[in-house]
């Protein structure tokens, strides 16, 4: 066996990809594989293709940013490349180039939303008077939050007796300017 006690045949196919393509050290790669067991069966070629997509097409070109995005969202390594391309195309269809850059940089997990989910979030934000593009530029992680949570936070600003009692228009304007308002959890705060 090797010094780590594992023989070469038990090393997951994706292990060298984690080292070479993402720049992880051996201990980081081992921890990632232990925390996310599904990666044990991840195909190296598929993982390389997704990493190339994230780097070249999605624009996550900085090695540290790419590594952080994949470590935080290991589902990328098992995602279907065609699905990721469709999601990026859906985002590009409804969002400005600066918003796409901001979105991919601050919330790469948005690429894991299906085109249907993206369009639905666009519609739902519009239904409360907010711009998807402005949210993508202002606080993109809001786009991957559950809609029930976002809507409950918006309703707190407007209708909850303990809330500030804004009109819908005021709440939309303020939430668009300060999207983190919609991350307020009235149960905990």
C-alpha positions in Angstrom: 0.0 0.0 0.0 0.9 3.7 0.0 1.8 5.8 3.0 -1.8 6.9 3.5 -2.8 3.2 3.9 -5.0 3.1 0.7 -4.0 1.2 -2.4 -4.1 2.9 -5.7 -7.1 0.9 -6.9 -9.3 2.5 -4.2 -8.4 6.1 -5.2 -11.5 7.7 -6.8 -11.1 8.6 -10.4 -11.8 12.3 -9.7 -8.9 12.5 -7.1 -6.2 13.7 -9.5 -8.7 16.2 -11.0 -9.1 17.7 -7.6 -5.4 18.0 -7.2 -4.4 19.2 -10.7 -7.4 21.2 -11.9 -8.6 22.7 -8.6 -5.2 23.0 -6.9 -6.2 21.2 -3.8 -3.6 19.5 -1.6 -4.0 15.8 -0.8 -5.6 16.5 2.6 -8.1 18.9 1.2 -9.1 16.5 -1.6 -9.4 13.6 0.9 -11.6 15.8 3.2 -13.8 16.8 0.2 -14.3 13.2 -0.8 -15.1 12.1 2.8 -17.7 14.9 3.2 -19.3 14.3 -0.2 -19.4 10.6 -0.8 -21.1 10.9 -4.1 -17.8 12.3 -5.5 -16.3 8.9 -5.1 -18.2 7.8 -8.3 -17.6 11.0 -10.2 -15.9 10.5 -13.6 -12.7 12.4 -14.1 -13.4 13.4 -17.7 -16.9 14.7 -16.8 -15.4 16.7 -13.9 -12.6 18.1 -16.2 -15.3 19.2 -18.7 -17.3 21.0 -16.0 -14.3 22.7 -14.6 -13.3 23.9 -18.2 -16.9 25.2 -18.6 -16.7 27.1 -15.3 -13.4 28.5 -16.3 -14.0 29.4 -19.9 -17.7 29.8 -20.5 -18.9 30.9 -17.0 -15.9 33.1 -16.6 -14.6 31.9 -13.2 -11.0 32.3 -14.4 -9.1 32.9 -11.1 -7.9 29.5 -9.8 -8.7 30.3 -6.2 -12.3 31.4 -7.1 -12.8 28.3 -9.2 -11.5 26.0 -6.4 -13.8 27.8 -3.9 -16.8 27.6 -6.2 -16.4 23.9 -6.7 -15.6 23.1 -3.0 -18.7 25.0 -1.9 -20.9 23.4 -4.6 -19.6 19.9 -5.2 -22.7 19.2 -7.3 -20.9 21.0 -10.1 -18.6 18.0 -10.5 -21.5 15.7 -11.1 -23.7 18.1 -13.1 -24.6 17.5 -16.7 -22.6 19.9 -18.9 -25.5 20.5 -21.2 -27.7 21.5 -18.2 -25.1 23.9 -17.0 -24.9 25.5 -20.5 -28.7 25.8 -20.7 -28.7 27.5 -17.2 -26.0 29.9 -18.3 -27.9 30.7 -21.5 -31.1 31.3 -19.5 -29.3 33.7 -17.2 -27.7 35.5 -20.1 -31.1 35.8 -21.8 -32.6 37.8 -18.9 -29.6 39.4 -17.3 -27.0 42.0 -18.3 -23.3 41.1 -18.8 -22.3 43.0 -15.6 -25.0 41.2 -13.6 -23.8 37.8 -15.0 -20.3 38.6 -14.0 -21.4 39.6 -10.5 -23.8 36.6 -10.2 -21.1 34.0 -11.2 -18.5 35.6 -9.0 -20.7 35.9 -5.8 -23.1 33.0 -6.3 -21.9 30.3 -8.7 -24.6 28.0 -7.3 -27.1 30.0 -9.5 -25.6 28.0 -12.4 -27.1 24.9 -10.8 -30.6 26.2 -11.1 -32.5 24.8 -14.1 -33.7 27.2 -16.8 -37.2 26.7 -15.5 -36.2 27.7 -12.0 -34.3 30.7 -13.3 -37.4 31.9 -15.3 -39.6 31.3 -12.3 -37.4 33.4 -10.0 -37.3 36.1 -12.6 -41.2 36.1 -12.8 -41.6 35.9 -9.0 -39.2 38.8 -8.3 -41.1 40.8 -11.0 -44.3 40.0 -9.2 -43.2 41.9 -6.1 -41.8 44.8 -8.2 -38.1 43.7 -8.2 -35.6 43.4 -11.0 -33.8 40.1 -11.4 -30.9 41.9 -12.9 -30.5 44.3 -10.0 -30.7 41.5 -7.5 -28.0 39.6 -9.5 -25.8 42.7 -9.3 -26.7 43.6 -5.7 -26.9 40.3 -3.7 -26.9 37.3 -6.0 -27.2 34.7 -3.2 -30.8 35.8 -2.8 -31.5 34.2 -6.1 -30.9 30.7 -4.8 -32.8 31.2 -1.6 -36.2 29.5 -1.3 -38.9 31.6 -2.7 -41.1 31.0 0.3 -38.4 32.5 2.5 -37.9 35.5 0.2 -41.6 36.1 0.0 -42.1 35.8 3.8 -39.3 38.3 4.3 -40.9 40.7 1.8 -44.3 40.2 3.4 -42.7 41.0 6.8 -41.7 44.4 5.5 -45.2 45.1 4.2 -47.9 43.3 6.1 -46.5 41.8 9.4 -47.7 43.8 12.5 -44.1 43.5 13.8 -42.6 44.8 10.6 -42.0 48.4 9.4 -45.3 48.6 7.5 -43.9 49.7 4.1 -46.1 49.9 1.1 -45.3 47.2 -1.5 -43.6 49.8 -3.7 -41.4 51.0 -0.8 -40.5 47.5 0.1 -39.6 46.6 -3.5 -37.5 49.8 -3.9 -35.7 49.3 -0.7 -35.2 45.5 -1.2 -33.8 46.2 -4.7 -31.4 48.7 -3.3 -30.6 46.5 -0.2 -31.4 42.9 -1.2 -30.1 41.6 2.1 -33.3 42.9 3.6 -35.0 39.9 2.2 -32.6 37.6 4.1 -34.1 38.7 7.4 -35.4 35.7 9.3 -38.2 37.0 11.5 -38.3 33.7 13.5 -34.7 34.1 14.7 -34.4 37.9 15.0 
